[in-house]
């Protein structure tokens, strides 16, 4: 009997991400994952009961990494510095919106681990907004943000800016700077 090839959590999650991005939730299977990792399906079943459990574990892993990076926002002092950092972080993690959409398709079934993971994801999502509330508060304090616009709309527009396609291959730094310009000052020329 052949020995089972060892694989790391990072390898497992990177392969999971590649398959999810290519095939979506519906096309994701342990067979594809096992093939990518050059292991048996049984090796995956040693750790996860089903694909929902694996996918929600992967999403928790990614969300925790994102939050660790997001905490660095506290090291910046002005709203402009924090805003630039946030935009760069969002664009660095450009697959997040696709993963969120995939996550919405994961059914909450009778698997307690899946239910627990989804509950943890919701808590981490709230934690993310707590970190960003300081950013919003500073923007209002520095009178950079209009008081009439709800916090959730401001954050929603910032996070949705990643969905704008860059069809013409503008450099990432110029792209982020241009989006920041539009978000801060609009696209209309003030005469």
C-alpha positions as CSV (number, residue, x, y, z in Angstrom):
1,X,0.0,0.0,0.0
2,X,1.4,3.4,-1.0
3,X,2.1,6.0,1.6
4,X,-0.2,9.0,1.5
5,X,1.5,12.2,0.4
6,X,1.6,14.9,3.1
7,X,0.1,18.3,2.4
8,X,0.1,21.5,4.4
9,X,-2.9,23.7,5.4
10,X,-1.5,26.4,3.1
11,X,-1.3,24.0,0.1
12,X,-4.9,22.7,0.9
13,X,-6.3,26.3,1.1
14,X,-4.5,27.6,-2.0
15,X,-5.8,24.7,-4.1
16,X,-9.3,25.2,-2.6
17,X,-9.1,28.8,-3.7
18,X,-7.9,28.0,-7.2
19,X,-10.8,25.5,-7.7
20,X,-13.4,27.8,-6.2
21,X,-12.3,30.7,-8.4
22,X,-12.2,28.5,-11.5
23,X,-15.3,26.3,-11.0
24,X,-17.3,28.1,-8.3
25,X,-19.1,26.5,-5.4
26,X,-21.2,24.2,-7.6
27,X,-18.1,22.8,-9.4
28,X,-16.0,22.3,-6.3
29,X,-15.4,18.7,-5.4
30,X,-13.0,16.7,-3.3
31,X,-12.1,14.8,-6.4
32,X,-10.8,18.0,-8.1
33,X,-9.0,19.0,-4.9
34,X,-7.4,15.6,-4.5
35,X,-6.2,15.7,-8.1
36,X,-4.7,19.1,-7.6
37,X,-2.9,18.1,-4.5
38,X,-1.9,14.6,-5.9
39,X,-3.6,12.8,-2.9
40,X,-6.5,10.5,-2.4
41,X,-10.0,11.9,-1.6
42,X,-9.8,9.8,1.5
43,X,-6.9,12.0,2.7
44,X,-9.2,15.0,2.6
45,X,-12.1,13.1,4.3
46,X,-9.7,12.5,7.3
47,X,-10.0,16.2,8.1
48,X,-13.4,17.3,6.6
49,X,-16.8,15.6,6.5
50,X,-17.9,17.5,3.3
51,X,-17.0,20.3,1.0
52,X,-19.1,22.9,3.0
53,X,-17.0,22.2,6.0
54,X,-13.7,22.6,4.1
55,X,-14.9,25.8,2.3
56,X,-16.1,27.5,5.5
57,X,-12.8,26.5,7.2
58,X,-10.9,28.0,4.2
59,X,-13.0,31.2,4.4
60,X,-12.3,31.5,8.2
61,X,-8.6,31.1,7.5
62,X,-8.7,33.9,4.8
63,X,-10.8,36.2,6.9
64,X,-8.5,35.9,9.8
65,X,-5.5,36.7,7.6
66,X,-7.3,39.7,6.2
67,X,-8.2,41.0,9.7
68,X,-4.6,40.6,10.8
69,X,-3.6,42.8,7.9
70,X,-6.4,45.2,8.5
71,X,-5.3,45.9,12.1
72,X,-2.2,47.7,10.6
73,X,-4.6,50.5,9.8
74,X,-4.3,51.6,13.4
75,X,-0.6,52.5,12.8
76,X,-1.6,55.3,10.4
77,X,-2.6,58.6,12.0
78,X,-4.5,60.7,9.4
79,X,-7.7,59.7,7.6
80,X,-5.9,60.1,4.2
81,X,-3.2,57.6,5.2
82,X,-5.7,55.1,6.6
83,X,-7.8,55.5,3.4
84,X,-4.9,54.8,1.1
85,X,-3.9,51.8,3.2
86,X,-7.5,50.4,3.2
87,X,-7.8,50.7,-0.6
88,X,-4.4,49.1,-1.2
89,X,-5.3,46.3,1.2
90,X,-8.7,45.7,-0.6
91,X,-7.0,45.6,-4.0
92,X,-4.3,43.3,-2.7
93,X,-7.0,40.9,-1.7
94,X,-8.9,41.2,-4.9
95,X,-10.5,37.7,-4.8
96,X,-12.4,38.6,-1.6
97,X,-15.7,39.7,-3.3
98,X,-15.8,36.4,-5.3
99,X,-15.2,34.4,-2.2
100,X,-17.9,36.3,-0.3
101,X,-20.3,35.5,-3.2
102,X,-19.3,31.8,-3.1
103,X,-19.7,31.8,0.7
104,X,-23.3,32.9,0.3
105,X,-24.0,29.7,-1.7
106,X,-22.8,27.4,1.0
107,X,-25.9,25.8,2.6
108,X,-26.1,25.7,6.3
109,X,-26.8,22.0,6.7
110,X,-26.9,19.7,9.7
111,X,-23.2,19.7,10.0
112,X,-22.4,21.4,13.3
113,X,-18.9,22.4,12.2
114,X,-20.3,24.3,9.2
115,X,-22.8,26.1,11.4
116,X,-20.1,27.0,13.8
117,X,-17.8,28.2,11.0
118,X,-20.5,30.4,9.6
119,X,-21.2,31.9,13.0
120,X,-17.5,32.6,13.4
121,X,-17.4,34.2,9.9
122,X,-20.3,36.5,10.9
123,X,-18.4,37.5,14.1
124,X,-15.2,38.2,12.2
125,X,-17.2,40.3,9.7
126,X,-18.5,42.4,12.7
127,X,-15.0,42.6,14.0
128,X,-13.9,44.0,10.6
129,X,-16.5,46.7,10.9
130,X,-15.3,47.6,14.4
131,X,-11.8,48.2,13.1
132,X,-13.2,50.3,10.3
133,X,-15.4,52.3,12.6
134,X,-12.3,54.1,13.9
135,X,-11.5,55.0,10.3
136,X,-15.0,56.4,9.7
137,X,-14.9,58.3,13.0
138,X,-11.6,59.9,12.1
139,X,-12.9,60.9,8.7
140,X,-15.8,62.6,10.3
141,X,-13.6,64.2,13.0
142,X,-11.2,65.5,10.3
143,X,-14.3,66.7,8.4
144,X,-13.4,64.6,5.3
145,X,-16.6,62.6,5.3
146,X,-20.1,64.1,5.0
147,X,-22.1,63.5,8.1
148,X,-25.3,62.9,6.1
149,X,-23.9,59.7,4.4
150,X,-24.4,56.5,6.5
151,X,-21.2,54.7,7.6
152,X,-22.3,51.4,6.0
153,X,-22.8,53.1,2.6
154,X,-19.3,54.7,2.8
155,X,-17.7,51.3,3.6
156,X,-19.9,49.5,1.0
157,X,-18.8,51.8,-1.8
158,X,-15.1,51.5,-0.8
159,X,-15.4,47.7,-0.7
160,X,-17.4,47.6,-4.0
161,X,-14.8,49.7,-5.8
162,X,-12.8,46.4,-6.2
163,X,-15.5,45.2,-8.5
164,X,-14.8,47.8,-11.2
165,X,-13.0,46.0,-14.0
166,X,-9.6,47.3,-15.2
167,X,-10.1,46.5,-18.9
168,X,-7.2,48.6,-20.1
169,X,-4.6,47.3,-17.8
170,X,-3.9,50.5,-15.9
171,X,-1.1,49.9,-13.4
172,X,-2.4,48.9,-9.9
173,X,-0.9,51.9,-8.2
174,X,-2.5,54.3,-10.7
175,X,-5.8,52.4,-10.6
176,X,-6.0,52.6,-6.8
177,X,-5.1,56.3,-6.8
178,X,-7.7,57.0,-9.5
179,X,-10.4,55.2,-7.5
180,X,-9.4,57.1,-4.4
181,X,-9.6,60.4,-6.4
182,X,-13.1,59.5,-7.6
183,X,-14.2,58.4,-4.1
184,X,-12.8,61.6,-2.5
185,X,-13.5,64.2,-5.1
186,X,-15.9,62.7,-7.6
187,X,-15.4,62.5,-11.3
188,X,-16.7,65.9,-12.4
189,X,-14.4,68.7,-12.9
190,X,-15.0,71.7,-10.6
191,X,-14.8,74.9,-12.5
